[in-house]
Amino acid sequence: MATLITILIGFFAAFNLSILSVFSYEPAPLQDFCVADPSNQGSVRVNGMACKNPLFVQADDFYYSGLHIPGDTGNSYGYRVSPVTVYQIPGLNTLGLSMMRIDYAQWGSNPPHTHPRATEIFTVLEGTLQVGFITSDPLNRLVTKVLQRGDVFVFPVGLVHFQRNMGHSNATAIAALSSQNPGVISITNSIFGSTPPIETEVLAQAFGVDNKTVHLLKKKFIHV
C-alpha cells in the first residue's frame, strides 16, 4: 500500500497536479474483531457498523441460540428463513460471513431471489429439495438439481436462485453466506411491489402482457 501511495504521489508531481486527497483500504483485518455497536452513530464505519469498545466486548457478542427452532411456514409460499447475520451476532461485523436456517412445508418454496452481496453454500438437513440458479445474459441457463439429506449446493453471488420442497415431507436446510449482511432481492416483490411502483406500461412491455395483468400482479405483491 505504501508503494502504491508513493507511485500516486510521483504521478501527481510529474504532471504538476494538486493532491487533494488519497483514499486507500486494507483488505486484511487490522484487529482481532470489530463487534458491531448500532448505538454508536458518530464513529467511522469499516464497511459495516461502528466498532464497540473492545474492553466492553462479551462472549454473548459472538453467540446466538435459536437455529434448532423450526420456522413458521404458515404463509402463502410455505417457507421461512431464520437469519443469523450481524444483526443477530454483532461479532460478525467486518468478518464477511453469515448463515441462515430455511424451513419448508410440503411443496413449499423459496421463490426466485438474489443475494447481491454474497455467494451461498446450501446444505440439506432433512427432506428432498429441488434447487437451481440461472446464469446471466445472454444464456440465461437454468442449473438445477434435486438434493437429499446431507447434499450441498452453491449459489454464486448475485445470481437468481430458488429452492422447492418436493413434497414428500417437511424439509430443512442450513445456508452459509459470504457476507455479514448478504441482502435479499425477491424478484416478484421487487418488480411488482416496489415503492413507488414501476409504471404499468414499463412492466407490460417488459413481460409482454397487457396493463390489466400488470395491475392484478401489483395488487398481489404491493403489500408483501
Solvent accessible surface area in square Angstrom, and as a share of the most:
residue,aa,sasa,rsa
1,M,97,0.44
2,A,78,0.61
3,T,97,0.57
4,L,92,0.46
5,I,53,0.27
6,T,91,0.53
7,I,108,0.55
8,L,64,0.32
9,I,83,0.42
10,G,39,0.37
11,F,105,0.44
12,F,54,0.23
13,A,68,0.53
14,A,77,0.60
15,F,128,0.53
16,N,141,0.72
17,L,89,0.44
18,S,89,0.57
19,I,75,0.38
20,L,168,0.84
21,S,66,0.43
22,V,65,0.37
23,F,181,0.76
24,S,67,0.43
25,Y,161,0.61
26,E,85,0.38
27,P,107,0.67
28,A,54,0.42
29,P,113,0.71
30,L,143,0.71
31,Q,96,0.43
32,D,129,0.67
33,F,65,0.27
34,C,4,0.02
35,V,1,0.01
36,A,5,0.04
37,D,31,0.16
38,P,83,0.52
39,S,100,0.64
40,N,51,0.26
41,Q,120,0.54
42,G,79,0.76
43,S,47,0.30
44,V,131,0.75
45,R,121,0.44
46,V,86,0.49
47,N,146,0.75
48,G,25,0.24
49,M,27,0.12
50,A,1,0.01
51,C,40,0.24
52,K,51,0.22
53,N,70,0.36
54,P,91,0.57
55,L,149,0.74
56,F,128,0.53
57,V,27,0.16
58,Q,114,0.51
59,A,85,0.66
60,D,105,0.54
61,D,17,0.09
62,F,87,0.36
63,Y,130,0.50
64,Y,84,0.32
65,S,68,0.44
66,G,14,0.13
67,L,39,0.19
68,H,133,0.60
69,I,100,0.51
70,P,93,0.59
71,G,16,0.16
72,D,100,0.52
73,T,31,0.18
74,G,72,0.69
75,N,56,0.29
76,S,112,0.72
77,Y,68,0.26
78,G,9,0.08
79,Y,46,0.17
80,R,98,0.36
81,V,48,0.27
82,S,26,0.17
83,P,57,0.36
84,V,4,0.02
85,T,16,0.09
86,V,5,0.03
87,Y,137,0.52
88,Q,60,0.27
89,I,27,0.13
90,P,36,0.22
91,G,1,0.01
92,L,23,0.11
93,N,0,0.00
94,T,54,0.31
95,L,84,0.42
96,G,35,0.34
97,L,90,0.45
98,S,5,0.03
99,M,69,0.31
100,M,16,0.07
101,R,25,0.09
102,I,1,0.01
103,D,8,0.04
104,Y,1,0.01
105,A,28,0.21
106,Q,104,0.46
107,W,155,0.54
108,G,4,0.03
109,S,32,0.20
110,N,11,0.05
111,P,21,0.13
112,P,60,0.38
113,H,8,0.04
114,T,14,0.08
115,H,9,0.04
116,P,57,0.36
117,R,128,0.47
118,A,2,0.02
119,T,47,0.27
120,E,3,0.01
121,I,82,0.42
122,F,0,0.00
123,T,43,0.25
124,V,1,0.00
125,L,73,0.36
126,E,82,0.37
127,G,18,0.18
128,T,17,0.10
129,L,0,0.00
130,Q,37,0.16
131,V,0,0.00
132,G,0,0.00
133,F,26,0.11
134,I,64,0.32
135,T,36,0.21
136,S,77,0.49
137,D,110,0.57
138,P,126,0.79
139,L,139,0.69
140,N,84,0.43
141,R,152,0.55
142,L,92,0.46
143,V,41,0.23
144,T,62,0.36
145,K,118,0.50
146,V,68,0.39
147,L,3,0.01
148,Q,93,0.41
149,R,169,0.62
150,G,53,0.51
151,D,52,0.27
152,V,79,0.46
153,F,28,0.12
154,V,68,0.39
155,F,1,0.01
156,P,48,0.30
157,V,80,0.46
158,G,37,0.36
159,L,41,0.20
160,V,42,0.24
161,H,3,0.02
162,F,37,0.15
163,Q,1,0.00
164,R,88,0.32
165,N,1,0.00
166,M,42,0.19
167,G,11,0.11
168,H,142,0.64
169,S,51,0.33
170,N,104,0.53
171,A,2,0.01
172,T,19,0.11
173,A,0,0.00
174,I,37,0.19
175,A,0,0.00
176,A,43,0.34
177,L,5,0.03
178,S,64,0.41
179,S,14,0.09
180,Q,18,0.08
181,N,52,0.27
182,P,7,0.04
183,G,20,0.19
184,V,98,0.56
185,I,77,0.39
186,S,27,0.17
187,I,49,0.25
188,T,47,0.28
189,N,39,0.20
190,S,46,0.30
191,I,45,0.23
192,F,11,0.05
193,G,17,0.16
194,S,30,0.19
195,T,128,0.74
196,P,114,0.72
197,P,75,0.47
198,I,57,0.29
199,E,112,0.50
200,T,13,0.08
201,E,108,0.49
202,V,79,0.46
203,L,7,0.03
204,A,10,0.08
205,Q,157,0.70
206,A,78,0.61
207,F,101,0.42
208,G,71,0.68
209,V,58,0.34
210,D,85,0.44
211,N,65,0.33
212,K,146,0.62
213,T,49,0.28
214,V,0,0.00
215,H,92,0.41
216,L,104,0.52
217,L,57,0.28
218,K,27,0.11
219,K,153,0.65
220,K,137,0.58
221,F,18,0.07
222,I,62,0.31
223,H,168,0.75
224,V,103,0.59
